Amino acid sequence: MTKRKVKPERDLEKAYSTKNFVTKLRRLADSLEQRKRFRIQIAGERISVPSHAIFNIEHEREGNNEEIEFQMKWVVPEK
C-alpha cells in the first residue's frame, strides 16, 4: 500500500478575469447539480473537490473594504 504524498500547507489568492471566473462558476454549478466531483487547477496545482464537500459563503467587512468568499471544505481521507 502506498502512502499519500504529504502536500505542503498553502494559502493563496488567484485573480481571474471576469470571463474566466464566470466559466469556473458555471462548471462548479454544473458539477453540483450533477452531484459530481469538481476539478479545478489553481496556480499550477490540480484540485479535486468531492461532491460531499461543504459549501458556504463568507462575508467580511473591515473599514471601507468588503469581501465575499465562496468556500468549499472537505477532509482528505488518509490512506
C-alpha positions in Angstrom: 0.0 0.0 0.0 1.5 3.4 -1.0 1.2 6.3 1.3 -0.4 9.6 0.1 2.2 12.3 -0.6 2.0 14.9 2.1 1.3 18.3 0.5 2.7 21.5 1.9 0.3 23.9 3.5 -0.9 26.6 1.1 -3.0 29.8 1.4 -3.2 31.9 -1.7 -5.5 34.1 -3.7 -5.6 33.8 -7.5 -7.2 36.6 -9.5 -9.2 35.8 -12.7 -10.7 37.9 -15.4 -14.5 38.2 -15.2 -14.9 35.8 -18.2 -12.7 33.1 -16.6 -14.3 33.5 -13.2 -17.8 33.1 -14.8 -16.6 30.0 -16.7 -15.4 28.4 -13.5 -18.6 29.2 -11.6 -20.6 27.6 -14.4 -18.5 24.5 -14.3 -18.9 24.4 -10.5 -22.7 24.8 -10.7 -22.9 22.0 -13.3 -20.9 19.7 -11.1 -23.0 20.5 -8.1 -26.3 19.9 -10.0 -25.0 16.6 -11.3 -23.6 15.6 -7.9 -20.2 15.1 -9.4 -16.7 15.9 -8.3 -15.4 19.4 -9.3 -11.9 19.6 -10.7 -10.0 22.9 -11.0 -6.4 24.0 -11.4 -5.3 26.9 -9.2 -1.8 28.4 -9.6 -0.5 25.2 -11.1 -2.0 22.7 -8.7 -4.8 20.4 -9.7 -7.5 20.2 -7.0 -10.4 17.8 -6.9 -13.4 18.8 -4.8 -15.6 15.9 -3.8 -19.3 16.1 -4.3 -19.8 15.7 -0.5 -17.8 18.9 0.3 -19.4 21.5 2.5 -20.2 24.8 0.7 -20.6 28.1 2.4 -20.4 31.8 1.7 -18.4 34.2 3.9 -18.7 38.0 4.1 -16.1 40.1 5.7 -16.0 43.9 6.2 -13.1 45.9 7.5 -13.2 49.7 7.2 -14.1 50.5 3.5 -13.1 47.0 2.3 -15.7 44.3 1.8 -15.1 40.7 0.7 -17.3 37.7 -0.2 -15.7 34.3 -0.4 -17.4 31.2 -1.9 -15.9 28.3 0.1 -15.7 24.6 -0.4 -14.4 22.5 2.5 -13.7 18.8 2.8 -11.4 16.4 4.6 -8.9 14.3 2.5 -9.1 10.8 3.9 -5.8 9.2 5.0 -4.6 6.1 3.1 
